[in-house]
């Protein structure tokens, strides 16, 4: 492999599918072109891996070969991640491959302005557009975290606002899946994250988690509300130390009218301890009361683009999620316009239990996942069958790898569906919390998982033998996952 590979040019046909038109940007790792997909006529973005960067030129032959292998692997991983993330706020993948030995990714063309340019033009924003940007970006980030994937480079330059005000997260080039089996790739001389937006654990080169994104996103939200970053980039002296050790003042110190709830949220997002930062779901919950609603008037002063428009006029949005094939309804599933039949739900539960026993969540499990809200609404929170439906739905999501969706179900069972303080209930709570810990472990939240395992051990010690055995079996399974991660020699390799 050579760093002096082919350089793409206008009118060039890539892989027989995309005709290059105009270069859109060039960074240290990649270059992006606007292109036309020949078969459909739609405009797309084609991203090429750069093989001619100055960093690569400095390497000898052996180092270059190793470095290119890492870069190729990261590029393939970016394509895989984009193919799995289904949200209108994340560019969908159209294709990927090699063009004259140069890796490329073709994806939806995101037009408009970066949030960096938008903030530079408008300085301090009114509250409505600031929260509209933050909420839309948070929804896209929630999609990534559900899989779970951590972006690792959230900053205003990687957030786009199109002419309709729709916000899109871009550049998943150093994004990382948080599965235990995910391969880690470290590039020569690379710095993960961007100066001024790196979480303390990124600066210290520790394992990233979803809460790493929360810190970086907190820096972005701070700037949206305050008109300046928590620690301005111009203050070069001690910038790293400020992110490691100092707490910024609340955004409301710099901008009048910032609600106390938002001040508190942003400061918690910027907590130096990852486990103390809120999850993205809580961030969205705090944003919700302040987000523009359908029918609200246009904010003053006006901005272009107007990020409140998708919130105020949702029917006008022309950008939609890519179509997803719906699973065929189970013939035994109750319709949405009829009351639930206890016998039908019991049969679905029995079938789902068999699916989960075989390790393959199937149609019955998916049906239960779609009716958790209905069973609770129609039958209340104390009926054992309601808890059975929720538990099977959560177990199915966990086994399918959707840890972000499974964890809240387990937590809701613990807090709202499980009643009593007898040995059976105490054992069930311990198991539920261990399942939550397993989900958190998938997001890299090691400390929370260790704490849950220790608490389960104390609970098991005070239970009668049959219940203690059940808790111990679950505790050991999670503890083994923690041990495997701690023993991984690449556990700090970002």
N, C-alpha and C positions, 0 to 999 in steps of 0.2 A: 504494500500500500504506500502511496506517496501523497504528501501534502500538496503536491502540484497537480491536483486533479482538474478535470474540466470545470470551467466556470460557465454557468448558464447565461443565455442571452435572449433578447426579445425575439419573438416569432418562433422560438425553439419548441418542438413538440416533446413533451415529457411522457415517456412510457406509452406513447401512442394515444394519450388521453387528454393531456392538458397543454394548451398552447400558451406559452409565457407572454406576458404583455409588459408590465411595468414593475420595476423593483420597488418594494415597499419599505424595506428596512434591512439592516445588517448589524449583527452583534458579534460578540466574541465566538459564539458557538454555531450560529446559524444565520442564514439569510432568507428573506421571505419575498416572494413575487406574487403579484396579482396575475391570474391566468384565467383562461376560458376553458371550461370542460367541453370538449368537441362534441360529445354525443348529446349533451343537453343544452348547451349554450349559456349555462349559468357561470357567473364569475366565482372563482374560488381563490383561496390563498394556498400557495405551494411553498412549503418550508424545506430548505435544503440544509444538510449538515455542512458546515464550512470545513474544508480540508486545507485551507491556505492561510490560517491565522498565524500571527507572529509567534504565539506561544508554541505552536506546533513546529515552526521552523527552527526553534532553539533546541529541539530534542535530537538526540542521536537515533540511529536506526532502531535499536532495541526499544528505547523509551517510546519512540514514535509508534511502533507496532502495538505496544501495550496500551498506549493512550488512545489510539484510534479504535481499538477493540472496546474500550470502555465507552467512548463516545457513540459508537455504533449501537452498543447495547442500550444506552440511555435513550437514544433516538427511537429504537424499536419499542422501548417501554413507554415512551410518550404516546406513540401511536396506539398501543394497547390500552392505555388509560383513557385516551379520548374516545375510543370505541366503546368503553364501558360506562361512560358518564353521560347520562341522558337528561340534559337540562338546557333550556333555551339560553341560559346565561353562560354556557360553556360551548365553544365551537365544536360541532360534530365532525367526526372523521369521515372523509369521502374515499380515501384510498391512501396507500403507501407502498413503497418499494424502492427499487434502485434505478437510477437513470445515469447511464455511463459510469457505473460503479460509485455513484454518489447517492446516499440515502435521501429520500424525500418523504414528506407527509403532505397530503392534500386535505384541506379542511374548509369549513364555511368561512367565507370572507367577511370579516368584521370591519365595517366602515365606521367613520365618526372620529371622535377625538379621544385621546387618553385622558384619564382623570387628572394626570399631572398637568396637561395643557389647560384643562377645564378649570382647575383650581388656580393656576397662574393667571388666567384671564379674569376670573370672578372673585379672587381673593376670599374674603369671608362670605360664606353662603348663608341665605336664610335657612331656618331650621327645616322647612318642608323639603326642599331639594337635597339638603345634606342627608336627611334620613332616608329619602327615596333612593339615593345612590347606595347608602349603607345597607338598606334592607334588601335591595335587589342583589347586591354582591353577596350578602350573607346567605340568601337563598341558594345561589349557585355553590357557595362554599359548603353549605349543608349537604348538597348532593354529593360533593366530593368526599366529605367526611363520612357519609353513610356507607361508602363502599368497603373499607375506608382508605382514603387517599389523602395525603397531606401535600399541599401545594408547595410550600417552603420558600416562595419568593413573592409574597403578597406586597404590593407597593402601588402607588398611583400610576406608574408607568405600565403596569400589567392589568389595569382595569380600563375598559373602553366604554364610552357612551355613544350610541349611534344617533342618527338624526331624529329618531322617534323617542329618544330618551331611554332606550333599553340598555341596561348595563350588562357587560360580558366580562368574565374572567378569562385572561389569555395567558399564554406561555406556561405550559405545564412541562417545560423542558427538564426541570430538576424535581418535578413532583415525585412522590414516593408512595407506593402502596404499603400499608402497614400490616400486611399479612405476615405471620411468623415465617412463612416460607419464601418471602420476597427476596430476590437477589439484590445485594447492595452494590452500587457502582460509585467509585470515587475517581474523579478525574484529576490529572496532574495539575497542581497549583490552583485548583478551583476553590472558590469561595461561595458557600451556599447561603442564599439570601442576599439582601442588598443593604449596604451601609445605611444606618438610620432606621431600618425596619426589621433588623434581626432580633429574634428573641434571645434572652440571655443564654439559653441552652445551645442555641446555634453558635453564638460567639465562643462558647466553651467547648464546642464540638461534641456535644452529647447527643444521645438518641432523640430524634424528633418525634413528636406526637401531634395529635390534632390540636392540642393546646399551644403548640408552637405557632401554628397558623393564627390562633386567636390573638397572640401577642402582636404579630405583624399586622393583623387586621385592626387591632386596637390602635396601633399607630396611625393607620389610615383614617379610622373613624375620628380619632382625636383631631387630625388635620381638617377633616370635613367640618367639624363643629367649631374648632378654635381658629381656623385660618392659618395654622402653623403646626408643625410636628411637635410631639412632646419634647423632643430634644433636637433643635434645628441642625441641619447638616452643616451650616456655616460655622457652627461652634466645633471646629475640628478638635480642639484641645479637650481631651477627656471624654469624647463622645462615647467610646466603648464603655468607659467606667460609669457614665451616666445610665446607660442601658442596663449595666450589671447591678448597680448599687443605689441609684437615686430614684425617687418617686416624683413624677411631674405634678404640678398643680392641676386641679380639674380644668377641663376645657372652658367651663363657665367663667374662669378668671379672666380669660381673654375675650370672650364674646358674651354679651348680655343676653339673657333669655334662654340659656341652655337649661332644660329641666334637671332637677336634682337627680332623678332616676338615671338619666343619661350620663351625668357626671360620674355617678357611682359605678355604673356599668363599665365605662371606659377605663376607670382606674383599676377595676378588678380584672379587666382584660389585660392590663399592663402589669399585673402582679408578677414579681420576679419568680415566684414558685408556680410551676405549671399547673399543679393539682388545684391551686386556689383560683385559677381562671375559670370563668363560666364556659360551658359547652356552647356550641353554636345554636342549639335549640333555645337555650335561655337567652342568648343574644337576640334572637328573632322575637322572642316573647316580649322583651323589654322594648324593642323597636316598635312593636305593633301599635300601641296607642298613639304614637307620634307620627305614624306614616300617613301620607295623604290618602284619602278615601275616594271612591267613585262619587262624582258630582261636586267635589271640592273645587273652588275657584282657582284659576291660575295664580301661582305665587307672584308676589311683587318684591323686588324688581324681577323682571323676566330674565331668563337665561336661555341661551341656545347652545346646545340642545336643552330641552326641559326634561330632567329625569323624573319629574312628578307625573308626566303625562301617562306612562303605563299604569300608574296607580289610580289616577283620576279618571282615565278613560280606557279601562282594560279591554273593552270590546274593539277599540281601534287598533290594537296591537297586531301587526302583521307578522311578527316573529313568533314562531311556535316551536314547541319541542318536536324533535324528529318523531315520526310515527312509530309506535310500538305495537307489535302484534298482540292483541288481547288473548289471554288464555281462554279456551272454550269453557263455558259454564258447565259445572257438573250437573248431570240430569237430576241428581238428588238434592241439589242446593235449593234452598227456598228463594223465591222471587222477592224482589225489593218491594213489591206492592202487596205482600201478604204477611200475616203474622208468622213468626217462627214456630215450627212444629218441633216439639221436644224430641220425638222419636227420630226425625230426620237429622237433627243436630247430634244426637247421641250416635247415630250410625256414622255420620261424618267423623266424629271424634274417634270411633273405633277404627275406621279406615285410616285416618291420619296417624294413629298410634302404630299401626302396622307399617305404614310408610316410613315413619321415623325409626322404628325398630330395624328396618332394612337399610337405614341410612340414606334414603332417597325421598326427601319431601316432594309430594306430588299434588295431584288435583285436589284431593280432600283437604290437605294441609293448606293449600292456597285458598280454598273456599273458606276455611275457618279464619284465615288472616283477614279476609274481606268482611267478616261479620262480627269482629270483636266489639265494635261500637254498638251494633244492633242488639246483641245478646245482653249487654249491660243495660241498655236503655229499656228493653222490654221486660227483663227479668230481675233487674236490680243487681246489687253488689254482693249479696249474701248467698246466692244459690251456688252450690258446688259445681254445677254444670257450666256456669259462667266462667269460673276460675279454670275449669278444665279446658274450655275453648281458648282462653287467653294463653294458658301455659303451652298448649300444643302449637298455637300460632307463633309464640315466641321461640319455642324449640325449633320449629321449622325454619324460621328466619336465621337463627344462629347456625344451624347445620348447613344452610345454604350460603353462609358467609356474610349475610347482611346484618352485621353486628350493630350498626347504628340504629336500625329499626327494632332489633330484638331487645336491646337494653332498656328502652323506655317501657316496653310491655312488661318485662320482669319487674321493673321498679313500680309500675302501677299495680301489679298483682300484690306486691309486698305492702304498698301503702294504702290501697283501697279495696282489695278483694279478699285479703286473708285476715280473718278475724279470730280472736282468741289467743290465749297465752299458754296453752297446754304443750306437752312434749311434741305432739305432731305438728302444731303450728310453729313452734320454735325451730324445729328441724326444717320445715318447709321454708321459713324465712332465711335460714342459713344457706340453704341450697339456692334459693332465688338470688341472694346477694353474691354467692359464688359465681352464678351464671352471669350476673352483671359484671363481676370482676373479670371473667373470661372475655366478655365483650370489650371491656376497657383495655385489657391486655392487647387485643387486636389493634387498638389505637395507640399502643406504645405506652399506656399509662401504668407503668410498672409499680409505682409506690401505692396506688390505690388498690391494685390487685394483691400486693403483699399484705396490706392492711386487712383486706377482706379474708384472706386465707388465715391470718393470725386470729381474727375474730371468730371465724368458723371453728377453729381448734378449741377455743375457750367454750363455745356453745356446745360442741360435741362432748366435752368432758363432763357436762352437767346433764346429759340426756340418758335415758334408759338405752340399753344395748341396741335394740333394732333401729331406733332413730339415730343413735350415735354412729352406727355403721354406715347408714345412708349418707350422713353429712361427711364422714371421714372419706368415703369413696369419692365424693365430689371434690372434697378439699384436696385430696392427693392428686386428682387429675389436673386441677388448676395449678397446684404447686409444681407439678412436673413441667408444665408449660413455662412457668416462671424460671425454673432451674435451667431449662433448655435455653431460654433467652439470655440468662446471666452467663451461661457457659459459652455462648457464641462469641468467638474471638473477634467477630466483626460488629459486635453490638454497638460500638460507638462509631462505626464507619458510616458516614452519612453520604 
